[in-house]
Amino acid sequence: MAPLIQPSLIKNKVKRQEVANKQKKAKGQQKLQERLARAKQEANDPVAKKKRLAENVPKTLDNTREHDPSMLPSSKQPNRSSAVRIEELNADLASDPFAPYFNFADDPHIPPKVLITTSPKASRATYDFCDELVGVFPGAEYIRRKKGKGFEVGRIAGWAAGRGYKHMLVVNEDMKKPNAITFIYLPNGPTAYFKLSSVELTKHIFGHARATPHNPELVLNNFATSLGHAVGRMFQTLFPPLPEFQGRQVVTLHNQRDFLFFRRHRYAFRSPEKVALQEIGPRFTLKLRWVKKGLPEVRNFGATPDALEITTGITEEFSPPTEETAEGDEDADEDNGDDDMGGSGGEPQPLAKTDPAKDSEYLWRWKPELETSRRTFFL
């Protein structure tokens, strides 16, 4: 075989392009012949094909992620030294806030009550997105939020917890578009904050299917760490434990590089071997920013400052407000909130009183310095 001529050494432009195209075509034909010969050989030897596919695994950011001590044991990596022991994992699951849901403390056929609201003075796009969320979660209810004292997120969370709600979702917006979701697990927390992006409503999805009121199935994929497992369990509590399979609806929350992709489909069996999917919608992407312990705090939002007093010759003494005064103010605020958020006099009787927290403790918070490389993931 004659040695290849480097096209870059040819000064004539037309001749240089002609030689380069011929070499490119010859290289492609050679690769094609190799693929055909390999396919013919593997047709008679399936073991050789399995061996080749097992050895030729491409390196990606997902399968080369950095070491994480909180990685949970799995079938893919059962003997990793960094994996949490099964006994410790079971003990953590038995004591976490979501344990009553998985222990069937409530009726598994009744969907959990979910309160969905927005930031004050939300735009039309946010209202449309909330309407989609009400259709996704079987027990969801939307209540419009007013602006002013007594309608802070912490007070609304306490109001909802006293009326049997198990979850509260607050959709925030920026530039008249929804950009974040605050997830509050009632009655005692935790609270998680997610950035929201790539929102696409059902009406904008071509060929979408129509949703039915059946309880959907839930698929949680690729949650590998202790934090990711807690986030997955938090989303799992939004749906009834027992799905209705006759509806053939499935909700998927896929975690890839700490981005949570939300999708909802309906599946149809074309044959005993084949199944087809039709997307229902909506679709959006979440990214966890922080997780706090308990309910959102209320730091005297809208409180009137104390009057200025000037005294001469008298030593000033600071006397902090008593608990009875603070509780009385909170009771008054919650009573005002009941009239607006409740809607009508037919509301159920309130349960045990839940006061909003004065301060919250971060369980996990994203910071730029935590991402030491592109292969650092937390979920």
N, C-alpha and C positions, 0 to 999 in steps of 0.2 A: 504494500500500500504506500502510495506516494505521500511524502510528508505534507502536512497542512500548511498552506500559505497564510501568513497573518495579513488580514485585509488592511490593517492600519499602515502597512508598509507600501501599499499600492497608492500611487499619487493620483491616478485617474479616478474621478468620483464614480462614474458609471461602472467601470470595471470593478471598483472596490465594492459597490453594492451588489453586483452580480456574484462575486466570489463569496461574499458574506451570506447571501441568501442560499447559495448552493450548499455551503457548509452547514447551515442551520437545518436545511431540509434533510441532508444526509444524516445528521445527528438524530433528528426525529425518527427517521426510518429505522435507524439502528436500535433505538429504544423500543420502538414498536415490535420489532422482531424478537427482542429479548422478552418483552411482556407476553407475546404469543407463545413463545417456547416455554416460559415458566407456567403459563396457564395450562398448557397441554400436559406438562409434567405433573402439576398439582391436581389435575382432573383424575389421574390414576392413583395419586397418593395424597389423600386429604390430610394426613398427619403432617406432611411437609408444609402445607398451607397454614395450618394452625401454628406451627412452630415459627414460621416467618412472621405472621401477624403478632405473635407474642413478643418477638424480639424487636420488631420495628414499631415501638411505641414512641410517638413524638413527644418531645418535652414541651410542656406548656406551663403557664404561670400557676395553673391549678394543681398539677401533679408535682410541681417543684416548689411548693409553698414552704416558707420557713418553719422551723421547729416551733411548736406551741405546746407548752406543758399541759394546757387544759384540753388537749385533744381527747375525744371520747373513744373508747374501744369500738371497733367495727370489724366486719367480716373481711374488709380489704386489708386492714392493718391490725390483726388481732394480737400481735406479740410486741407491740411498740413499748419501749420502756417509759415513754411519756404519757401513756394512756392512763386514764383514771380507772381505778379498780371498780369492778362491778358492785362490790358491797358499798363503797363510798357513794357511787352514783345512785344506788337505790335509796340510801339514807338521805341524800339530798333531795331526791324526788319526793320522798315521803314527807319532808318538812317544808317544801316550798309553798308559796301562796296558792298555786294551782292544784294542789293535791285533792281538795274536796271535789273538783270537777271530775278527776280521773277515778275517784273512789265512788262515784255515783251517789254523792250526798243528796243531789236533787233528782227529780224525775228526768231520765235521759231522753224521753220523748218530747219534752218541752224545750224549745230553743231558749238560750240565755237572752235576757233583755239587754239591748244595746241602745244607748243614747248617743245620737249623732248631732252635733251642733257645729257652729262655725265661729270665727272671730267676729266681733261687732262690725256691723255695716259691711257685710260680705257682698261680693259681686255676683252677677248672674252665672258666671262659669263655675264658681264655687258651689252655688245652689244646685246646679245640674250634676256636679260630681257627687254631692251628698245624696241626691236622688238615686244615683246609680248604686251607692253604698247601701242604701236602704233595701234595694232589691237583691244585693249579694248576701247579706246576713239575714237569716230567717227571722230573728227576733228584734230587728232594728227598728228604731223610731226616731224621726227627725223633729227637733224642737228648735225654733229660731231663738237666737240669743240676742238679748238687748244689751245696751251699753249703759254703764254707770256703776255706782257703788252697789254691791250686793250681787253682781253678776261676774265676779272673778271666777276663773276656772276652778280654783280650790273650793269655793263656796258651792258652785254648781255640782261639783263632784260629791260633796257632802249631801247636797239635796237629792241627787240621784241615788246615792247609796241608801238613804233612808226610805226610798220608794221601791226597792227591790231590783234596781238595775245592777247588772253584773259587770258592765263595761261602759266606757265613755270614750268617744272618739271626737276630737276637736280638729277640724280642718282649718288650717291657716292659709293665708293667701298673701301674695306680693305682686304688685303690678296687675291687679285684678285677675290673677290666675292662682289656682291652688298650688302651694309649694311645700306644705309640710302637714304631717298628721301627728297629733299627740294622743297616745294610747294610754288610757288609765284603767287599770284593773280595780274594780270595786269589791268590797268596801275599803280595803286597807292597802291598796297599791300592789305592785310597783307601777311607776309611770315611765313610759318610753316615748322618745321623740324621734321621728323619722322624717328625713327630707323626701319630698315627693317630686317625681319628674316623669316625663314621657307619658302623660295622661292622654288616653284616647277613649272617648265615650263609645257606647254601643252603637249609636247611630252613625258613627264615622267608620265603623268596621264593615268592609264590604262582605256581603253574603253572611251576615251574622244570623245566629239562631235566636229564637225567642225563649226567654227564661220561663220556667214553671215554678210554682210555689213549693216544690219538693225540697227537702233538706239535701244539700249536695254532699258528695264525697270529698275528702280533703287529702291532698298529696303534698307532703313537706319533703323537700329534696335538698340534700347536700348541706345539712346543718351538722358540723363536725365537732365544734368546741362546746364547752359548758355554757358559754354565753349564747351561742347559736341555738343550743338545745332549749335554753330558757325562752328565747324569742319564739322558737317554733311552738313550744307549749302555750305561750301566751296567745298566739294566733289560733291555736287549736281550740281554745276555750270560747272563741267567738261563734263556733258552730255546735249544733247538737251532737252528742256522742254517737247517736245512732242515725246514719244516713238513710234516705229512702231511695233504694236502688232502682225503683221503677221510673224515677225521673231521669236517670242516666246523665246526671250532671256531676261534674267534677271540678273542684277549685284547686289550682296548683300554685304553690308558693315555692319558687325555685331560687336557691341561693347560689350565686356565682360571683366570686371575688367581692363578697360582702354587699352585692346588689341583690335585692329581693324582687324578683319578677313575678307579678301577679297576673294569672290568666284563669279564665273560666270557659269550659268547653262542655259540649254534649257529645257523647260517643254513640255510635250505631254499629251493630254487628252486620257486616255485609255477607260474611260466611263464617263457618267455624274457625277459620284461620285468620281472617282479615277483619279489621275494625277501622272505622272512619271517625274523624273528629271534626266537629263544627264549632267554631268559637262563638261564644255568647257575648262576652264583654262584661265589664270594661277591662282595659289593660292599663297598668301603671307600674312604676318602679319605685321601690323604697330603699333608703339607706339609713341605717341606724346611726344616730349621733350621740345619744346619751340615754342612760337608764337611771332613774332615781328611786329611792326607797320611799314608800308611802304615797300620799296624795300630794298634788301641787300645793305649795305654800301660799299663804295670803299674808302680805306684809302691809296691812293697814292701807290698802289701795283706796284712794278717795277720802281719807280721813281728814277732818278739819284740824289744822295745827293749833296748838295751845296759844292762848293770848299772851302777849308780852307783858311782863310785870317788872316794875322797877322799884326796888326797895333800898332803903338807906339805913345802915347801922344794924341790920339784921342778917344773921348768917343764913344763907340759902341751904335748904335741905332737899334732896331729891327723893321723892316718894313715888315708887313705881305703881302703876295702876294695879288694882286688886284683880284677882281672878273672877270675882263675882261681876265686876263692872265689865270686864272683857267678854265674859260669857253672855251678859245681858245684851251687849251691842251685837254680838254674833247672832243671838236669837232673833233680834229685831231684823237684822239683814236677811236672815234665812226666811223669816215670815214674809217679808216683802218679795223675796225671790219665789216663794211658793205660789203667790197669786199670779205671777207672770209666767213662770215656767210650767205650772200645772195645767193651765188652759181652762179647766172646768171643775166643778165641784164633785165630779164623779170619780176622782182619783182614789186609788186604794189607800188604806190607812198607812201612815208612815211607820217604818220599822225603827230599829234602834238608831238613836241620833249619832251622826258621824261628823265631828268637828274638823274643819280644814286645818292642815298643819301650819305651823309658824315658820318652819324651815325644813328643807329636804336635803338628804344626803345622797351624793352620787354613788351609785353602785358601779357604774362604768361610764366613761366619757371619752369620746374620740378627740384626739389632739393630733396636729400635723407631725409632731415629733415621734409619735408612735409608729408611723409608717416608715420604717428604716429602709425599705426597698419596695419594689413593685410586687414582690412575692410575699408580702406581709398581709395576712388576713386574720380577722377576729371572729368570724361566724363559721 
